[in-house]
Amino acid sequence: MLLSEIRAYLHDKQRVSSAELSVVFGLDAGVLAPMVEHLVRKGWVRCLQEQGCRGCEISCTSCHSPLWYEWQGNQKACQ
């Protein structure tokens, strides 16, 4: 059930940091990473390294999250 919730959240928000996912779902980023990587392998999500903070719902003053995830939909099916 959690994987579908993560997928729905990413779909709604379009781009989120690993820190934001951690706060929203109440889990360590290390626990969430394999679940999000599954969505990356499926082609639903793209992983972005070293993106600057674009403001997220956790409202921190400075974001040091090295990983950002961006919703792609299932683009592999279109290729």
C-alpha positions as CSV (number, residue, x, y, z in Angstrom):
1,M,0.0,0.0,0.0
2,L,2.8,2.4,0.8
3,L,4.3,2.1,-2.7
4,S,1.0,3.2,-4.3
5,E,0.8,6.1,-1.8
6,I,4.3,7.3,-2.7
7,R,3.4,7.0,-6.4
8,A,0.3,9.1,-5.9
9,Y,2.2,11.7,-3.9
10,L,4.8,12.0,-6.6
11,H,2.1,12.2,-9.3
12,D,0.4,15.0,-7.4
13,K,3.5,17.1,-6.5
14,Q,5.5,16.4,-9.8
15,R,8.8,17.1,-8.1
16,V,9.9,16.3,-4.5
17,S,13.1,15.9,-2.5
18,S,14.0,12.8,-0.7
19,A,13.8,14.9,2.5
20,E,10.2,15.9,1.8
21,L,9.2,12.2,1.2
22,S,10.9,11.3,4.4
23,V,8.9,13.9,6.4
24,V,5.6,13.2,4.7
25,F,5.7,9.4,5.1
26,G,7.5,9.4,8.4
27,L,10.2,7.1,7.3
28,D,14.0,7.4,6.9
29,A,15.2,8.3,3.4
30,G,17.1,5.0,3.4
31,V,13.9,3.1,3.8
32,L,12.1,5.0,1.1
33,A,14.9,4.9,-1.4
34,P,14.3,1.3,-2.6
35,M,10.6,1.9,-3.1
36,V,11.2,5.1,-5.1
37,E,13.9,3.3,-7.1
38,H,11.3,0.7,-8.0
39,L,9.3,3.5,-9.6
40,V,12.4,4.8,-11.3
41,R,13.0,1.3,-12.9
42,K,9.4,1.2,-14.0
43,G,9.8,4.5,-15.8
44,W,7.3,6.4,-13.6
45,V,9.8,8.6,-11.8
46,R,13.2,10.2,-12.7
47,C,15.9,10.7,-10.1
48,L,17.7,14.1,-10.2
49,Q,21.0,14.6,-8.5
50,E,22.1,17.9,-6.8
51,Q,19.0,20.0,-7.7
52,G,18.7,23.3,-5.9
53,C,15.8,23.8,-3.5
54,R,12.6,24.9,-5.2
55,G,10.6,25.1,-2.0
56,C,8.8,22.1,-0.6
57,E,6.1,21.5,1.9
58,I,8.5,20.9,4.8
59,S,9.4,24.6,4.7
60,C,13.0,24.3,5.7
61,T,15.3,27.3,5.5
62,S,17.9,25.5,3.5
63,C,17.6,22.2,1.7
64,H,20.6,19.8,1.7
65,S,18.7,17.0,0.1
66,P,20.9,15.6,-2.7
67,L,18.1,13.6,-4.3
68,W,15.1,14.9,-6.0
69,Y,12.4,12.9,-7.8
70,E,10.4,14.0,-10.7
71,W,7.2,12.4,-12.0
72,Q,7.5,11.2,-15.5
73,G,4.5,8.9,-16.0
74,N,5.2,5.7,-17.8
75,Q,7.3,7.1,-20.6
76,K,9.0,3.7,-21.3
77,A,5.7,2.5,-22.7
78,C,5.9,5.3,-25.3
79,Q,9.4,4.7,-26.4
